[in-house]
């Protein structure tokens, strides 16, 4: 059984459709990653700190895209 098949079964009785659920889950994952990177960057310096800064910029941009897609899906 694939991951998608498993997830379809999980949300079969959900009040939201699969696309909405997927967007919500992806956004949640991005927001959790952003929180983690903010925490990790405080311990880092030099190139590692820059890496976390770069990841923060990228993930914030992607989170905004996911949020906009979710808003569109909910309209």
CHARMM-style PDB file with segment names, atoms N, HN, CA, C and O in Angstrom:
ATOM      1  N   UNK     1       0.851  -1.174   0.000  1.00  0.00      PROA
ATOM      2  CA  UNK     1       0.000   0.000   0.000  1.00  0.00      PROA
ATOM      3  C   UNK     1       0.899   1.240   0.000  1.00  0.00      PROA
ATOM      4  O   UNK     1       1.868   1.304   0.756  1.00  0.00      PROA
ATOM      5  N   UNK     2       0.582   2.213  -0.837  1.00  0.00      PROA
ATOM      6  HN  UNK     2      -0.206   2.161  -1.451  1.00  0.00      PROA
ATOM      7  CA  UNK     2       1.381   3.425  -0.915  1.00  0.00      PROA
ATOM      8  C   UNK     2       0.964   4.406   0.178  1.00  0.00      PROA
ATOM      9  O   UNK     2      -0.081   4.263   0.812  1.00  0.00      PROA
ATOM     10  N   UNK     3       1.811   5.398   0.370  1.00  0.00      PROA
ATOM     11  HN  UNK     3       2.660   5.515  -0.146  1.00  0.00      PROA
ATOM     12  CA  UNK     3       1.519   6.453   1.339  1.00  0.00      PROA
ATOM     13  C   UNK     3       0.207   7.149   0.987  1.00  0.00      PROA
ATOM     14  O   UNK     3      -0.620   7.401   1.863  1.00  0.00      PROA
ATOM     15  N   UNK     4       0.015   7.462  -0.303  1.00  0.00      PROA
ATOM     16  HN  UNK     4       0.687   7.257  -1.015  1.00  0.00      PROA
ATOM     17  CA  UNK     4      -1.200   8.153  -0.729  1.00  0.00      PROA
ATOM     18  C   UNK     4      -2.434   7.314  -0.435  1.00  0.00      PROA
ATOM     19  O   UNK     4      -3.456   7.848  -0.005  1.00  0.00      PROA
ATOM     20  N   UNK     5      -2.354   6.009  -0.661  1.00  0.00      PROA
ATOM     21  HN  UNK     5      -1.524   5.574  -1.011  1.00  0.00      PROA
ATOM     22  CA  UNK     5      -3.492   5.153  -0.378  1.00  0.00      PROA
ATOM     23  C   UNK     5      -3.794   5.135   1.117  1.00  0.00      PROA
ATOM     24  O   UNK     5      -4.955   5.150   1.524  1.00  0.00      PROA
ATOM     25  N   UNK     6      -2.755   5.103   1.919  1.00  0.00      PROA
ATOM     26  HN  UNK     6      -1.811   5.090   1.588  1.00  0.00      PROA
ATOM     27  CA  UNK     6      -2.931   5.131   3.368  1.00  0.00      PROA
ATOM     28  C   UNK     6      -3.579   6.439   3.792  1.00  0.00      PROA
ATOM     29  O   UNK     6      -4.502   6.439   4.606  1.00  0.00      PROA
ATOM     30  N   UNK     7      -3.105   7.553   3.246  1.00  0.00      PROA
ATOM     31  HN  UNK     7      -2.355   7.553   2.585  1.00  0.00      PROA
ATOM     32  CA  UNK     7      -3.637   8.851   3.620  1.00  0.00      PROA
ATOM     33  C   UNK     7      -5.083   8.996   3.156  1.00  0.00      PROA
ATOM     34  O   UNK     7      -5.898   9.575   3.874  1.00  0.00      PROA
ATOM     35  N   UNK     8      -5.416   8.488   1.982  1.00  0.00      PROA
ATOM     36  HN  UNK     8      -4.754   8.017   1.399  1.00  0.00      PROA
ATOM     37  CA  UNK     8      -6.797   8.557   1.513  1.00  0.00      PROA
ATOM     38  C   UNK     8      -7.738   7.890   2.505  1.00  0.00      PROA
ATOM     39  O   UNK     8      -8.822   8.403   2.783  1.00  0.00      PROA
ATOM     40  N   UNK     9      -7.332   6.773   3.025  1.00  0.00      PROA
ATOM     41  HN  UNK     9      -6.452   6.356   2.800  1.00  0.00      PROA
ATOM     42  CA  UNK     9      -8.148   6.051   3.983  1.00  0.00      PROA
ATOM     43  C   UNK     9      -8.270   6.844   5.285  1.00  0.00      PROA
ATOM     44  O   UNK     9      -9.328   6.855   5.914  1.00  0.00      PROA
ATOM     45  N   UNK    10      -7.189   7.504   5.681  1.00  0.00      PROA
ATOM     46  HN  UNK    10      -6.329   7.496   5.169  1.00  0.00      PROA
ATOM     47  CA  UNK    10      -7.168   8.262   6.924  1.00  0.00      PROA
ATOM     48  C   UNK    10      -8.125   9.448   6.877  1.00  0.00      PROA
ATOM     49  O   UNK    10      -8.808   9.723   7.863  1.00  0.00      PROA
ATOM     50  N   UNK    11      -8.186  10.152   5.752  1.00  0.00      PROA
ATOM     51  HN  UNK    11      -7.631   9.928   4.951  1.00  0.00      PROA
ATOM     52  CA  UNK    11      -9.015  11.357   5.674  1.00  0.00      PROA
ATOM     53  C   UNK    11     -10.356  11.100   5.008  1.00  0.00      PROA
ATOM     54  O   UNK    11     -11.070  12.049   4.685  1.00  0.00      PROA
ATOM     55  N   UNK    12     -10.710   9.853   4.798  1.00  0.00      PROA
ATOM     56  HN  UNK    12     -10.130   9.082   5.061  1.00  0.00      PROA
ATOM     57  CA  UNK    12     -11.963   9.524   4.118  1.00  0.00      PROA
ATOM     58  C   UNK    12     -13.174  10.115   4.835  1.00  0.00      PROA
ATOM     59  O   UNK    12     -14.163  10.456   4.186  1.00  0.00      PROA
ATOM     60  N   UNK    13     -13.116  10.240   6.132  1.00  0.00      PROA
ATOM     61  HN  UNK    13     -12.312   9.963   6.660  1.00  0.00      PROA
ATOM     62  CA  UNK    13     -14.240  10.764   6.895  1.00  0.00      PROA
ATOM     63  C   UNK    13     -13.978  12.187   7.384  1.00  0.00      PROA
ATOM     64  O   UNK    13     -14.655  12.676   8.289  1.00  0.00      PROA
ATOM     65  N   UNK    14     -13.021  12.826   6.797  1.00  0.00      PROA
ATOM     66  HN  UNK    14     -12.471  12.429   6.063  1.00  0.00      PROA
ATOM     67  CA  UNK    14     -12.649  14.177   7.191  1.00  0.00      PROA
ATOM     68  C   UNK    14     -13.634  15.200   6.637  1.00  0.00      PROA
ATOM     69  O   UNK    14     -14.198  14.995   5.563  1.00  0.00      PROA
ATOM     70  N   UNK    15     -13.844  16.287   7.352  1.00  0.00      PROA
ATOM     71  HN  UNK    15     -13.386  16.454   8.226  1.00  0.00      PROA
ATOM     72  CA  UNK    15     -14.729  17.341   6.847  1.00  0.00      PROA
ATOM     73  C   UNK    15     -14.079  18.191   5.752  1.00  0.00      PROA
ATOM     74  O   UNK    15     -14.728  19.072   5.190  1.00  0.00      PROA
ATOM     75  N   UNK    16     -12.811  17.936   5.447  1.00  0.00      PROA
ATOM     76  HN  UNK    16     -12.283  17.219   5.904  1.00  0.00      PROA
ATOM     77  CA  UNK    16     -12.133  18.663   4.366  1.00  0.00      PROA
ATOM     78  C   UNK    16     -11.717  17.685   3.278  1.00  0.00      PROA
ATOM     79  O   UNK    16     -11.517  16.498   3.538  1.00  0.00      PROA
ATOM     80  N   UNK    17     -11.587  18.197   2.050  1.00  0.00      PROA
ATOM     81  HN  UNK    17     -11.749  19.161   1.839  1.00  0.00      PROA
ATOM     82  CA  UNK    17     -11.180  17.336   0.944  1.00  0.00      PROA
ATOM     83  C   UNK    17      -9.676  17.062   1.005  1.00  0.00      PROA
ATOM     84  O   UNK    17      -8.958  17.683   1.789  1.00  0.00      PROA
ATOM     85  N   UNK    18      -9.217  16.150   0.193  1.00  0.00      PROA
ATOM     86  HN  UNK    18      -9.801  15.646  -0.443  1.00  0.00      PROA
ATOM     87  CA  UNK    18      -7.814  15.730   0.215  1.00  0.00      PROA
ATOM     88  C   UNK    18      -6.844  16.874  -0.058  1.00  0.00      PROA
ATOM     89  O   UNK    18      -5.806  16.976   0.596  1.00  0.00      PROA
ATOM     90  N   UNK    19      -7.171  17.730  -1.014  1.00  0.00      PROA
ATOM     91  HN  UNK    19      -8.014  17.647  -1.546  1.00  0.00      PROA
ATOM     92  CA  UNK    19      -6.269  18.836  -1.363  1.00  0.00      PROA
ATOM     93  C   UNK    19      -6.133  19.797  -0.187  1.00  0.00      PROA
ATOM     94  O   UNK    19      -5.026  20.224   0.142  1.00  0.00      PROA
ATOM     95  N   UNK    20      -7.243  20.135   0.443  1.00  0.00      PROA
ATOM     96  HN  UNK    20      -8.143  19.789   0.176  1.00  0.00      PROA
ATOM     97  CA  UNK    20      -7.199  21.023   1.606  1.00  0.00      PROA
ATOM     98  C   UNK    20      -6.382  20.403   2.723  1.00  0.00      PROA
ATOM     99  O   UNK    20      -5.549  21.067   3.340  1.00  0.00      PROA
ATOM    100  N   UNK    21      -6.622  19.149   2.974  1.00  0.00      PROA
ATOM    101  HN  UNK    21      -7.298  18.610   2.472  1.00  0.00      PROA
ATOM    102  CA  UNK    21      -5.872  18.435   4.007  1.00  0.00      PROA
ATOM    103  C   UNK    21      -4.372  18.435   3.692  1.00  0.00      PROA
ATOM    104  O   UNK    21      -3.548  18.711   4.564  1.00  0.00      PROA
ATOM    105  N   UNK    22      -4.029  18.126   2.446  1.00  0.00      PROA
ATOM    106  HN  UNK    22      -4.698  17.902   1.738  1.00  0.00      PROA
ATOM    107  CA  UNK    22      -2.619  18.085   2.047  1.00  0.00      PROA
ATOM    108  C   UNK    22      -1.948  19.441   2.222  1.00  0.00      PROA
ATOM    109  O   UNK    22      -0.820  19.526   2.708  1.00  0.00      PROA
ATOM    110  N   UNK    23      -2.646  20.498   1.826  1.00  0.00      PROA
ATOM    111  HN  UNK    23      -3.562  20.429   1.431  1.00  0.00      PROA
ATOM    112  CA  UNK    23      -2.097  21.848   1.990  1.00  0.00      PROA
ATOM    113  C   UNK    23      -1.908  22.194   3.463  1.00  0.00      PROA
ATOM    114  O   UNK    23      -0.893  22.779   3.841  1.00  0.00      PROA
ATOM    115  N   UNK    24      -2.882  21.834   4.290  1.00  0.00      PROA
ATOM    116  HN  UNK    24      -3.706  21.359   3.982  1.00  0.00      PROA
ATOM    117  CA  UNK    24      -2.771  22.092   5.721  1.00  0.00      PROA
ATOM    118  C   UNK    24      -1.586  21.346   6.323  1.00  0.00      PROA
ATOM    119  O   UNK    24      -0.832  21.908   7.118  1.00  0.00      PROA
ATOM    120  N   UNK    25      -1.424  20.087   5.946  1.00  0.00      PROA
ATOM    121  HN  UNK    25      -2.036  19.631   5.300  1.00  0.00      PROA
ATOM    122  CA  UNK    25      -0.315  19.288   6.468  1.00  0.00      PROA
ATOM    123  C   UNK    25       1.038  19.831   6.005  1.00  0.00      PROA
ATOM    124  O   UNK    25       1.984  19.916   6.788  1.00  0.00      PROA
ATOM    125  N   UNK    26       1.117  20.193   4.731  1.00  0.00      PROA
ATOM    126  HN  UNK    26       0.349  20.124   4.095  1.00  0.00      PROA
ATOM    127  CA  UNK    26       2.374  20.731   4.197  1.00  0.00      PROA
ATOM    128  C   UNK    26       2.723  22.051   4.880  1.00  0.00      PROA
ATOM    129  O   UNK    26       3.882  22.291   5.218  1.00  0.00      PROA
ATOM    130  N   UNK    27       1.723  22.904   5.083  1.00  0.00      PROA
ATOM    131  HN  UNK    27       0.782  22.710   4.809  1.00  0.00      PROA
ATOM    132  CA  UNK    27       1.959  24.180   5.763  1.00  0.00      PROA
ATOM    133  C   UNK    27       2.404  23.944   7.202  1.00  0.00      PROA
ATOM    134  O   UNK    27       3.330  24.600   7.680  1.00  0.00      PROA
ATOM    135  N   UNK    28       1.762  23.025   7.887  1.00  0.00      PROA
ATOM    136  HN  UNK    28       1.010  22.492   7.499  1.00  0.00      PROA
ATOM    137  CA  UNK    28       2.158  22.701   9.255  1.00  0.00      PROA
ATOM    138  C   UNK    28       3.611  22.234   9.306  1.00  0.00      PROA
ATOM    139  O   UNK    28       4.366  22.645  10.188  1.00  0.00      PROA
ATOM    140  N   UNK    29       3.998  21.393   8.378  1.00  0.00      PROA
ATOM    141  HN  UNK    29       3.385  21.059   7.661  1.00  0.00      PROA
ATOM    142  CA  UNK    29       5.384  20.900   8.330  1.00  0.00      PROA
ATOM    143  C   UNK    29       6.362  22.046   8.103  1.00  0.00      PROA
ATOM    144  O   UNK    29       7.412  22.107   8.744  1.00  0.00      PROA
ATOM    145  N   UNK    30       6.021  22.954   7.194  1.00  0.00      PROA
ATOM    146  HN  UNK    30       5.168  22.906   6.673  1.00  0.00      PROA
ATOM    147  CA  UNK    30       6.895  24.104   6.929  1.00  0.00      PROA
ATOM    148  C   UNK    30       7.024  24.973   8.177  1.00  0.00      PROA
ATOM    149  O   UNK    30       8.123  25.405   8.525  1.00  0.00      PROA
ATOM    150  N   UNK    31       5.909  25.228   8.844  1.00  0.00      PROA
ATOM    151  HN  UNK    31       5.016  24.877   8.561  1.00  0.00      PROA
ATOM    152  CA  UNK    31       5.946  26.079  10.038  1.00  0.00      PROA
ATOM    153  C   UNK    31       6.763  25.436  11.155  1.00  0.00      PROA
ATOM    154  O   UNK    31       7.469  26.127  11.889  1.00  0.00      PROA
ATOM    155  N   UNK    32       6.668  24.127  11.280  1.00  0.00      PROA
ATOM    156  HN  UNK    32       6.094  23.565  10.683  1.00  0.00      PROA
ATOM    157  CA  UNK    32       7.489  23.423  12.277  1.00  0.00      PROA
ATOM    158  C   UNK    32       8.971  23.503  11.908  1.00  0.00      PROA
ATOM    159  O   UNK    32       9.819  23.662  12.787  1.00  0.00      PROA
ATOM    160  N   UNK    33       9.285  23.395  10.629  1.00  0.00      PROA
ATOM    161  HN  UNK    33       8.596  23.266   9.916  1.00  0.00      PROA
ATOM    162  CA  UNK    33      10.673  23.503  10.192  1.00  0.00      PROA
ATOM    163  C   UNK    33      11.215  24.906  10.473  1.00  0.00      PROA
ATOM    164  O   UNK    33      12.343  25.058  10.944  1.00  0.00      PROA
ATOM    165  N   UNK    34      10.414  25.922  10.185  1.00  0.00      PROA
ATOM    166  HN  UNK    34       9.498  25.799   9.803  1.00  0.00      PROA
ATOM    167  CA  UNK    34      10.833  27.305  10.438  1.00  0.00      PROA
ATOM    168  C   UNK    34      11.145  27.498  11.920  1.00  0.00      PROA
ATOM    169  O   UNK    34      12.158  28.100  12.277  1.00  0.00      PROA
ATOM    170  N   UNK    35      10.281  26.992  12.761  1.00  0.00      PROA
ATOM    171  HN  UNK    35       9.459  26.503  12.471  1.00  0.00      PROA
ATOM    172  CA  UNK    35      10.503  27.101  14.203  1.00  0.00      PROA
ATOM    173  C   UNK    35      11.810  26.411  14.602  1.00  0.00      PROA
ATOM    174  O   UNK    35      12.577  26.946  15.403  1.00  0.00      PROA
ATOM    175  N   UNK    36      12.058  25.243  14.052  1.00  0.00      PROA
ATOM    176  HN  UNK    36      11.435  24.809  13.401  1.00  0.00      PROA
ATOM    177  CA  UNK    36      13.287  24.498  14.371  1.00  0.00      PROA
ATOM    178  C   UNK    36      14.519  25.253  13.872  1.00  0.00      PROA
ATOM    179  O   UNK    36      15.505  25.374  14.600  1.00  0.00      PROA
ATOM    180  N   UNK    37      14.472  25.760  12.642  1.00  0.00      PROA
ATOM    181  HN  UNK    37      13.671  25.662  12.051  1.00  0.00      PROA
ATOM    182  CA  UNK    37      15.634  26.479  12.100  1.00  0.00      PROA
ATOM    183  C   UNK    37      15.951  27.720  12.920  1.00  0.00      PROA
ATOM    184  O   UNK    37      17.121  28.042  13.125  1.00  0.00      PROA
ATOM    185  N   UNK    38      14.925  28.420  13.391  1.00  0.00      PROA
ATOM    186  HN  UNK    38      13.974  28.159  13.224  1.00  0.00      PROA
ATOM    187  CA  UNK    38      15.157  29.591  14.232  1.00  0.00      PROA
ATOM    188  C   UNK    38      15.879  29.197  15.519  1.00  0.00      PROA
ATOM    189  O   UNK    38      16.765  29.911  15.988  1.00  0.00      PROA
ATOM    190  N   UNK    39      15.496  28.074  16.073  1.00  0.00      PROA
ATOM    191  HN  UNK    39      14.776  27.494  15.691  1.00  0.00      PROA
ATOM    192  CA  UNK    39      16.139  27.569  17.285  1.00  0.00      PROA
ATOM    193  C   UNK    39      17.582  27.141  16.997  1.00  0.00      PROA
ATOM    194  O   UNK    39      18.499  27.499  17.736  1.00  0.00      PROA
ATOM    195  N   UNK    40      17.779  26.375  15.921  1.00  0.00      PROA
ATOM    196  HN  UNK    40      17.034  26.083  15.320  1.00  0.00      PROA
ATOM    197  CA  UNK    40      19.109  25.865  15.592  1.00  0.00      PROA
ATOM    198  C   UNK    40      20.106  26.970  15.253  1.00  0.00      PROA
ATOM    199  O   UNK    40      21.281  26.876  15.609  1.00  0.00      PROA
ATOM    200  N   UNK    41      19.647  28.008  14.572  1.00  0.00      PROA
ATOM    201  HN  UNK    41      18.692  28.084  14.283  1.00  0.00      PROA
ATOM    202  CA  UNK    41      20.570  29.067  14.141  1.00  0.00      PROA
ATOM    203  C   UNK    41      21.184  29.805  15.331  1.00  0.00      PROA
ATOM    204  O   UNK    41      22.273  30.367  15.221  1.00  0.00      PROA
ATOM    205  N   UNK    42      20.484  29.801  16.466  1.00  0.00      PROA
ATOM    206  HN  UNK    42      19.599  29.344  16.555  1.00  0.00      PROA
ATOM    207  CA  UNK    42      21.021  30.475  17.653  1.00  0.00      PROA
ATOM    208  C   UNK    42      22.287  29.786  18.166  1.00  0.00      PROA
ATOM    209  O   UNK    42      23.142  30.435  18.768  1.00  0.00      PROA
ATOM    210  N   UNK    43      22.414  28.478  17.932  1.00  0.00      PROA
ATOM    211  HN  UNK    43      21.720  27.950  17.443  1.00  0.00      PROA
ATOM    212  CA  UNK    43      23.593  27.737  18.356  1.00  0.00      PROA
ATOM    213  C   UNK    43      24.728  27.799  17.344  1.00  0.00      PROA
ATOM    214  O   UNK    43      25.871  27.468  17.660  1.00  0.00      PROA
ATOM    215  N   UNK    44      24.409  28.221  16.138  1.00  0.00      PROA
ATOM    216  HN  UNK    44      23.480  28.490  15.882  1.00  0.00      PROA
ATOM    217  CA  UNK    44      25.381  28.142  15.038  1.00  0.00      PROA
ATOM    218  C   UNK    44      26.089  29.476  14.820  1.00  0.00      PROA
ATOM    219  O   UNK    44      25.670  30.523  15.313  1.00  0.00      PROA
ATOM    220  N   UNK    45      27.174  29.391  14.062  1.00  0.00      PROA
ATOM    221  HN  UNK    45      27.513  28.540  13.661  1.00  0.00      PROA
ATOM    222  CA  UNK    45      27.848  30.597  13.603  1.00  0.00      PROA
ATOM    223  C   UNK    45      28.497  30.310  12.250  1.00  0.00      PROA
ATOM    224  O   UNK    45      28.549  29.166  11.800  1.00  0.00      PROA
ATOM    225  N   UNK    46      28.979  31.344  11.628  1.00  0.00      PROA
ATOM    226  HN  UNK    46      28.937  32.274  11.994  1.00  0.00      PROA
ATOM    227  CA  UNK    46      29.650  31.191  10.350  1.00  0.00      PROA
ATOM    228  C   UNK    46      28.764  30.599   9.270  1.00  0.00      PROA
ATOM    229  O   UNK    46      27.613  30.999   9.095  1.00  0.00      PROA
ATOM    230  N   UNK    47      29.325  29.639   8.551  1.00  0.00      PROA
ATOM    231  HN  UNK    47      30.261  29.315   8.694  1.00  0.00      PROA
ATOM    232  CA  UNK    47      28.619  29.038   7.424  1.00  0.00      PROA
ATOM    233  C   UNK    47      27.364  28.279   7.852  1.00  0.00      PROA
ATOM    234  O   UNK    47      26.373  28.254   7.121  1.00  0.00      PROA
ATOM    235  N   UNK    48      27.402  27.669   9.015  1.00  0.00      PROA
ATOM    236  HN  UNK    48      28.206  27.689   9.609  1.00  0.00      PROA
ATOM    237  CA  UNK    48      26.236  26.919   9.474  1.00  0.00      PROA
ATOM    238  C   UNK    48      25.088  27.875   9.787  1.00  0.00      PROA
ATOM    239  O   UNK    48      23.935  27.598   9.456  1.00  0.00      PROA
ATOM    240  N   UNK    49      25.407  28.996  10.422  1.00  0.00      PROA
ATOM    241  HN  UNK    49      26.344  29.221  10.690  1.00  0.00      PROA
ATOM    242  CA  UNK    49      24.359  29.989  10.696  1.00  0.00      PROA
ATOM    243  C   UNK    49      23.775  30.518   9.395  1.00  0.00      PROA
ATOM    244  O   UNK    49      22.564  30.705   9.280  1.00  0.00      PROA
ATOM    245  N   UNK    50      24.643  30.758   8.415  1.00  0.00      PROA
ATOM    246  HN  UNK    50      25.627  30.606   8.509  1.00  0.00      PROA
ATOM    247  CA  UNK    50      24.170  31.236   7.115  1.00  0.00      PROA
ATOM    248  C   UNK    50      23.268  30.198   6.449  1.00  0.00      PROA
ATOM    249  O   UNK    50      22.276  30.550   5.809  1.00  0.00      PROA
ATOM    250  N   UNK    51      23.611  28.935   6.600  1.00  0.00      PROA
ATOM    251  HN  UNK    51      24.417  28.650   7.120  1.00  0.00      PROA
ATOM    252  CA  UNK    51      22.774  27.871   6.059  1.00  0.00      PROA
ATOM    253  C   UNK    51      21.376  27.928   6.667  1.00  0.00      PROA
ATOM    254  O   UNK    51      20.381  27.861   5.945  1.00  0.00      PROA
ATOM    255  N   UNK    52      21.299  28.052   7.985  1.00  0.00      PROA
ATOM    256  HN  UNK    52      22.107  28.107   8.571  1.00  0.00      PROA
ATOM    257  CA  UNK    52      19.992  28.137   8.629  1.00  0.00      PROA
ATOM    258  C   UNK    52      19.247  29.412   8.219  1.00  0.00      PROA
ATOM    259  O   UNK    52      18.028  29.386   8.049  1.00  0.00      PROA
ATOM    260  N   UNK    53      19.965  30.515   8.062  1.00  0.00      PROA
ATOM    261  HN  UNK    53      20.955  30.535   8.200  1.00  0.00      PROA
ATOM    262  CA  UNK    53      19.331  31.749   7.580  1.00  0.00      PROA
ATOM    263  C   UNK    53      18.739  31.535   6.188  1.00  0.00      PROA
ATOM    264  O   UNK    53      17.614  31.952   5.912  1.00  0.00      PROA
ATOM    265  N   UNK    54      19.506  30.884   5.317  1.00  0.00      PROA
ATOM    266  HN  UNK    54      20.420  30.546   5.542  1.00  0.00      PROA
ATOM    267  CA  UNK    54      19.030  30.610   3.957  1.00  0.00      PROA
ATOM    268  C   UNK    54      17.804  29.701   3.981  1.00  0.00      PROA
ATOM    269  O   UNK    54      16.836  29.936   3.258  1.00  0.00      PROA
ATOM    270  N   UNK    55      17.851  28.670   4.810  1.00  0.00      PROA
ATOM    271  HN  UNK    55      18.638  28.479   5.398  1.00  0.00      PROA
ATOM    272  CA  UNK    55      16.710  27.754   4.924  1.00  0.00      PROA
ATOM    273  C   UNK    55      15.471  28.489   5.436  1.00  0.00      PROA
ATOM    274  O   UNK    55      14.357  28.227   4.983  1.00  0.00      PROA
ATOM    275  N   UNK    56      15.669  29.400   6.373  1.00  0.00      PROA
ATOM    276  HN  UNK    56      16.575  29.613   6.741  1.00  0.00      PROA
ATOM    277  CA  UNK    56      14.550  30.187   6.891  1.00  0.00      PROA
ATOM    278  C   UNK    56      13.903  31.016   5.788  1.00  0.00      PROA
ATOM    279  O   UNK    56      12.678  31.056   5.674  1.00  0.00      PROA
ATOM    280  N   UNK    57      14.719  31.672   4.984  1.00  0.00      PROA
ATOM    281  HN  UNK    57      15.715  31.639   5.077  1.00  0.00      PROA
ATOM    282  CA  UNK    57      14.183  32.498   3.891  1.00  0.00      PROA
ATOM    283  C   UNK    57      13.395  31.632   2.916  1.00  0.00      PROA
ATOM    284  O   UNK    57      12.277  31.977   2.533  1.00  0.00      PROA
ATOM    285  N   UNK    58      13.977  30.518   2.520  1.00  0.00      PROA
ATOM    286  HN  UNK    58      14.885  30.238   2.831  1.00  0.00      PROA
ATOM    287  CA  UNK    58      13.314  29.624   1.560  1.00  0.00      PROA
ATOM    288  C   UNK    58      12.018  29.051   2.127  1.00  0.00      PROA
ATOM    289  O   UNK    58      10.990  29.050   1.450  1.00  0.00      PROA
ATOM    290  N   UNK    59      12.065  28.565   3.366  1.00  0.00      PROA
ATOM    291  HN  UNK    59      12.900  28.567   3.915  1.00  0.00      PROA
ATOM    292  CA  UNK    59      10.877  27.949   3.941  1.00  0.00      PROA
ATOM    293  C   UNK    59       9.781  28.970   4.228  1.00  0.00      PROA
ATOM    294  O   UNK    59       8.599  28.651   4.103  1.00  0.00      PROA
ATOM    295  N   UNK    60      10.147  30.178   4.606  1.00  0.00      PROA
ATOM    296  HN  UNK    60      11.107  30.438   4.707  1.00  0.00      PROA
ATOM    297  CA  UNK    60       9.131  31.219   4.801  1.00  0.00      PROA
ATOM    298  C   UNK    60       8.439  31.538   3.484  1.00  0.00      PROA
ATOM    299  O   UNK    60       7.222  31.722   3.445  1.00  0.00      PROA
ATOM    300  N   UNK    61       9.214  31.604   2.404  1.00  0.00      PROA
ATOM    301  HN  UNK    61      10.203  31.454   2.435  1.00  0.00      PROA
ATOM    302  CA  UNK    61       8.639  31.858   1.088  1.00  0.00      PROA
ATOM    303  C   UNK    61       7.687  30.722   0.701  1.00  0.00      PROA
ATOM    304  O   UNK    61       6.585  30.961   0.208  1.00  0.00      PROA
ATOM    305  N   UNK    62       8.125  29.505   0.928  1.00  0.00      PROA
ATOM    306  HN  UNK    62       9.021  29.310   1.329  1.00  0.00      PROA
ATOM    307  CA  UNK    62       7.288  28.349   0.601  1.00  0.00      PROA
ATOM    308  C   UNK    62       6.051  28.282   1.489  1.00  0.00      PROA
ATOM    309  O   UNK    62       4.977  27.897   1.027  1.00  0.00      PROA
ATOM    310  N   UNK    63       6.192  28.651   2.751  1.00  0.00      PROA
ATOM    311  HN  UNK    63       7.065  28.963   3.126  1.00  0.00      PROA
ATOM    312  CA  UNK    63       5.039  28.678   3.656  1.00  0.00      PROA
ATOM    313  C   UNK    63       4.013  29.697   3.174  1.00  0.00      PROA
ATOM    314  O   UNK    63       2.811  29.439   3.225  1.00  0.00      PROA
ATOM    315  N   UNK    64       4.476  30.841   2.712  1.00  0.00      PROA
ATOM    316  HN  UNK    64       5.452  31.051   2.671  1.00  0.00      PROA
ATOM    317  CA  UNK    64       3.565  31.858   2.171  1.00  0.00      PROA
ATOM    318  C   UNK    64       2.826  31.320   0.953  1.00  0.00      PROA
ATOM    319  O   UNK    64       1.625  31.548   0.807  1.00  0.00      PROA
ATOM    320  N   UNK    65       3.523  30.616   0.088  1.00  0.00      PROA
ATOM    321  HN  UNK    65       4.498  30.430   0.207  1.00  0.00      PROA
ATOM    322  CA  UNK    65       2.881  30.018  -1.095  1.00  0.00      PROA
ATOM    323  C   UNK    65       1.830  28.991  -0.685  1.00  0.00      PROA
ATOM    324  O   UNK    65       0.731  28.960  -1.239  1.00  0.00      PROA
ATOM    325  N   UNK    66       2.173  28.157   0.286  1.00  0.00      PROA
ATOM    326  HN  UNK    66       3.066  28.183   0.737  1.00  0.00      PROA
ATOM    327  CA  UNK    66       1.211  27.165   0.769  1.00  0.00      PROA
ATOM    328  C   UNK    66      -0.005  27.830   1.400  1.00  0.00      PROA
ATOM    329  O   UNK    66      -1.137  27.397   1.185  1.00  0.00      PROA
ATOM    330  N   UNK    67       0.227  28.872   2.172  1.00  0.00      PROA
ATOM    331  HN  UNK    67       1.147  29.224   2.347  1.00  0.00      PROA
ATOM    332  CA  UNK    67      -0.874  29.587   2.805  1.00  0.00      PROA
ATOM    333  C   UNK    67      -1.794  30.208   1.754  1.00  0.00      PROA
ATOM    334  O   UNK    67      -3.017  30.143   1.880  1.00  0.00      PROA
ATOM    335  N   UNK    68      -1.215  30.800   0.737  1.00  0.00      PROA
ATOM    336  HN  UNK    68      -0.221  30.853   0.636  1.00  0.00      PROA
ATOM    337  CA  UNK    68      -2.021  31.396  -0.334  1.00  0.00      PROA
ATOM    338  C   UNK    68      -2.810  30.319  -1.073  1.00  0.00      PROA
ATOM    339  O   UNK    68      -3.979  30.528  -1.395  1.00  0.00      PROA
ATOM    340  N   UNK    69      -2.196  29.184  -1.343  1.00  0.00      PROA
ATOM    341  HN  UNK    69      -1.246  29.014  -1.081  1.00  0.00      PROA
ATOM    342  CA  UNK    69      -2.892  28.084  -1.999  1.00  0.00      PROA
ATOM    343  C   UNK    69      -4.026  27.567  -1.123  1.00  0.00      PROA
ATOM    344  O   UNK    69      -5.099  27.240  -1.631  1.00  0.00      PROA
ATOM    345  N   UNK    70      -3.804  27.490   0.175  1.00  0.00      PROA
ATOM    346  HN  UNK    70      -2.933  27.755   0.588  1.00  0.00      PROA
ATOM    347  CA  UNK    70      -4.849  27.053   1.102  1.00  0.00      PROA
ATOM    348  C   UNK    70      -6.009  28.048   1.110  1.00  0.00      PROA
ATOM    349  O   UNK    70      -7.175  27.654   1.080  1.00  0.00      PROA
ATOM    350  N   UNK    71      -5.685  29.327   1.151  1.00  0.00      PROA
ATOM    351  HN  UNK    71      -4.738  29.647   1.176  1.00  0.00      PROA
ATOM    352  CA  UNK    71      -6.743  30.347   1.115  1.00  0.00      PROA
ATOM    353  C   UNK    71      -7.571  30.222  -0.162  1.00  0.00      PROA
ATOM    354  O   UNK    71      -8.798  30.308  -0.128  1.00  0.00      PROA
ATOM    355  N   UNK    72      -6.895  30.020  -1.271  1.00  0.00      PROA
ATOM    356  HN  UNK    72      -5.898  29.949  -1.298  1.00  0.00      PROA
ATOM    357  CA  UNK    72      -7.587  29.867  -2.557  1.00  0.00      PROA
ATOM    358  C   UNK    72      -8.472  28.622  -2.536  1.00  0.00      PROA
ATOM    359  O   UNK    72      -9.616  28.661  -2.988  1.00  0.00      PROA
ATOM    360  N   UNK    73      -7.947  27.539  -2.021  1.00  0.00      PROA
ATOM    361  HN  UNK    73      -7.017  27.507  -1.654  1.00  0.00      PROA
ATOM    362  CA  UNK    73      -8.702  26.277  -1.961  1.00  0.00      PROA
ATOM    363  C   UNK    73      -9.949  26.428  -1.090  1.00  0.00      PROA
ATOM    364  O   UNK    73     -10.977  25.813  -1.376  1.00  0.00      PROA
ATOM    365  N   UNK    74      -9.873  27.230  -0.045  1.00  0.00      PROA
ATOM    366  HN  UNK    74      -9.039  27.729   0.187  1.00  0.00      PROA
ATOM    367  CA  UNK    74     -11.000  27.381   0.875  1.00  0.00      PROA
ATOM    368  C   UNK    74     -12.073  28.342   0.377  1.00  0.00      PROA
ATOM    369  O   UNK    74     -13.159  28.422   0.951  1.00  0.00      PROA
ATOM    370  N   UNK    75     -11.770  29.060  -0.677  1.00  0.00      PROA
ATOM    371  HN  UNK    75     -10.888  28.995  -1.144  1.00  0.00      PROA
ATOM    372  CA  UNK    75     -12.777  30.015  -1.224  1.00  0.00      PROA
ATOM    373  C   UNK    75     -13.841  29.299  -1.982  1.00  0.00      PROA
ATOM    374  OT1 UNK    75     -14.759  29.932  -2.504  1.00  0.00      PROA
TER     375      UNK     75
END
